[in-house]
């Protein structure tokens, strides 16, 4: 069994298609298929059921591919150790960031990376939390930057910073004339939320539950909204359909927001934790420190946390 064959069988198991796996591995399908057939012959077992669409991994294939993933991860550690020995930092990395963070972080992150002399190439995607977690598990991503805590035993991370919430309120709303908003005044029925899958939605719901249990139970509304776009929520507030909460950096980075509608909270100000996360099997840990350090340098100083402690979210 070669590392190339390991790469191929993991790709087929992930994408459930020889054609898609070959495309992802940058080889022709006949080349990939031939290598997998050769491996199956050497092992004396069939790894995939090719008669199904999508392709299914056999029972023995599931066991062997899980072990193959461990071998692949251990082989990556060798390259990492060699780079450290030669004081080099190189490689390709896949990073995903949730939308409510990306607008502020991504331009500044790319600017800092472009100045670096290190031979690194980073692909950044903007994805929802649920998608990031799923792709970390499939080894389709190396790192996620999102709001925490999470509740997954196989996902670990480090806290990067704590970001204050702000309220966005229409001038016709009773809160508009208040200088500061109290957290215990928040009513879940009055707040516009992003759709399921966005951790920002969960943070707002949990915040309301914690601060004002009187208003936590859901009531039927005259309309429901399913959107993944925070700008849509802002537009609805402008039309007096409720209020919404916004992360402070999102407000500072959005030139189209009517700042007259922004209200700050009384202390203690509601916060969200932003963390860098990865699958527990992730081995190339040097990139974590690199990105965390870059982010530490681009966020406001009062946001910073004491990094370096492994977080277990429960």
N, C-alpha and C positions, 0 to 999 in steps of 0.2 A: 504494500500500500504506500503510494507516494503522496506528498503534500498536494500535488496537483489533483490527483484523484480525490483526495479528501475535499478539496475546494469544490470539485464538480458535484460530488454526491450531496454536499450540503446545499449547493445552489438548487439542485433539482428538488430536494426535500422542501426547500423554502418556497420556490416558485411553482412547484407542481407541474412543471412543463420543461421538456428537454430544450425546446426552442428558446423559451424565456431564460432558462438557466445559461444556455450557450451565449446568448446576447449579453447577459450580465457578466459573464466570465471573459467576454471578448474573444471567443473562439467560435469556429463553425460547429453546427450541431453534429455532423458526422464525427468530428474530432472528439467532442464531449461524449457522445454515445459510445464510441469505440473504447475510450478509456474506462467508462463505467462498466461496460460489458467485460472488459479484461479483468477488472477488479472483482466482479461477480464470479467469474470463472476461477480466479485464484482463491477466492474465499469459499467457493462451493455453495453460495446462497444467492437468492434473488432479493435485491434491495428494493426494487420498485415493481408495482403492478402496472404494466404499460397498457393494459386493455381498458383502463378507466380514464375518463376525462372529468376533472383533472386527474393527473397521475397520482396514485396512492403509494405511500411508503409501506412496505410490508412490516409485519411485527418484528422480525429479526432486523430489518432495515432501520426501524426506529431506534432499537437498542444500539446498533453499530454506529449510526450517525450521531447519536448523542455522545458516544465515546470519541468519534472523529472530531466533534466540535471541541472537546477538551484538548485533543492533540493539536488542533489548529491554534487554539488560544495559547498553549504552552510554546508552540513554535514562534508565535509573535513576541513572546517575552524575550527570546534569544536576541532578536533584532533590537529590542528596546535596551537590553543590557549592553549590547555592543555600542549603541549610540551614546549611552551614558558614559561608557569607558572612554570613548573618543571625544567626549564633550560635544556631541552632535545632536541635533534635533531635527528630524525629518519625517516625511511620510504623508499619507493621505488620510484625512479624517472627515467623518460625516457628523454634522451637528444640526440639531433641530431646535427651534425656539418657538414658543407659543406667540400668537399674534399680538397680544396685549403687551408683550415685552419687546418684540422684534423691532417695532418702529423706532424705538429709542436706541436699543443695543446694537442692532445689526450695522448701521452705517458707521458707528464709532468703532465697532469691533473690526470691521473690514479695513478701516483707515489705519488702525494700530497694526494689524497683521501685515498690511502692505509695506509698512516701514521696517518690518523685521528682516533680519539677515538669515533667519533660520529657513531651511529648505522644507517648508511645510505647505501643504495645499489643503484648504478647508472648504468643503461643500456645505453650505448653510441652507436649510429649508425652514419654512414657516408652517408649523403643523399644530393640530390640537393635542392636548395632553394624552388622550386615550390612544391616539395614533402613535405618538412618540413612544409610549410605554410598549405598545405592541411591536414596534419596529426595533426597539432596543432588545426585546426578547428574541427576535428573529435574526439578530446580528445584522440588521440593515442600517442601523445607526450606531455611532460610538457614544454620543453624548446628547443629552437633552438639557435645555435650560427652561425651567418652568416654575410655576408657583407650587409650593408644598405646604403642608406635609402630604405624603402619599401613603397608601396602605397596601403595599406590595412587598412580600418577603424577599423577592429576587431583585428589587431595585434599590440601590443605595445612592447616597449623595452627600454633598456638602453645602451648607447654607452660604449664599453669597451676600445677600443684603435684605433689609426689611424696607418695604416701600409703603408710604402712607396712602390711604384712600382719600378721595375728595368726592363731594356730591355735586351732581349736575342737575340744576333745578330750573324749571320754567318760571318766568316772572309772575305768572298767575297762580303759582303754587303757594300754599300758606307758609312754607319754609323760606320763601324768597327774601323776605324782609329780615330774616334772622342774620346776625353777624356771624355766628358760629352754630353748627348743628350738633346736637347731642346724639351720641350713638344709640341711646335707649329710645329715641324718637323714631327710629327707622321702622317702617311697616312693610313687611315682605310683599303685601298686596299692592303696594304703591311703587314697587321697584321693578324696572324693566331689566330682564336678564338675557344673557346669551343662551343658546340652545345647549342641550345635553352634550357632554364630551369636552366642554370647555371648563378648565379648572377655575377660571374666573367666576363662572356661575356658582360653582360649589362654594367658593370663598364668600361670596356675598350672602348666600343662603345661610351658611354656618355663622357668619357674622351677625345676621339678624336674629338667628335663633339664640345666640349667646347673649346679645345685648337687650333683646326685647322679646321674651318668650310669650308675652300677651298676644302679640300679633303674628306669631309664627305659623299657625295652621293655615294651609292654603284654602282659599275660597274661589268659587267659580267666577271667572271674569267674562266680560262681554266679548272679548277677543283673546286669541292666543297668538304668540309670536315665536317663530323658529328662525333665528338668524345667528350666524357666526360672525357677524360684522358689528363691531362696537359703534361704528359711525352711524349705523341704522338706529341704534338705541338713542344716540344723541339727537338725531333728526326727529324721532318720536317725542322726545322730551320737549324739543322746540315747538312741537304741535300740541303740547300740553296733555300727553298721554301718560304722564307719571314722572318719576325721577329715575336716575341711574347713578351708580357709583363708578368712578374712574380712578385708575392708578395715577399717582401724581406725575410720574415721568411721561405717561401717555399725554397728559394735559400739557405739559411743558413742551412736548415735541410736536403738538398738533396746532398749526397756525390757524386752522379754520374754526377752532372752538371759541364760542362766545364767552370770554372770561367773566362777563357780568353774571353769568349763570353758574359759575363755580363757587361753591361754598366749602370752607374748611370745617373740620370737626373740632369740638372741644377736646381737651386732654382727658383721658388717654385717647390718642388718635388711633382709629382702626388701622391695622397694618396687614400686609401680606408678605410672606417669606418667599424669596426667590432663590432657587438652588440649582446647582449643576448636578445632574443625575446620570446614572449609568447602570448597566446590568452588573450584578455582583461578580460575574466571570470576566469582566473587562480588565485587560492586563496592561494596556498602554497608558499608565496613570500619569505620565509626564505631561501629556496634553491637558489634563485636568488642571494642573497647577498653572500651566501657561495661560489658558483661557480665563481661569479665575483671577489671575493677576491682572490681565488686561481689563477685565470688567471692573475690578477693584479700582483701577485707575481712571475709569470713565464715569463712574456713578458719583453722586454727591457724597461728600465725606461723612455726613451724618447718617447715611444709610448703612454704612459698613458694619459687618459682623466679625467676630473672631473666627476665622476659618481654620480648617485643619482637623476638625473633629468629625469623625464618621457619624452620620446620622442614621438612626434606625427609627423609621416612622411607624407608629402603631395607632 
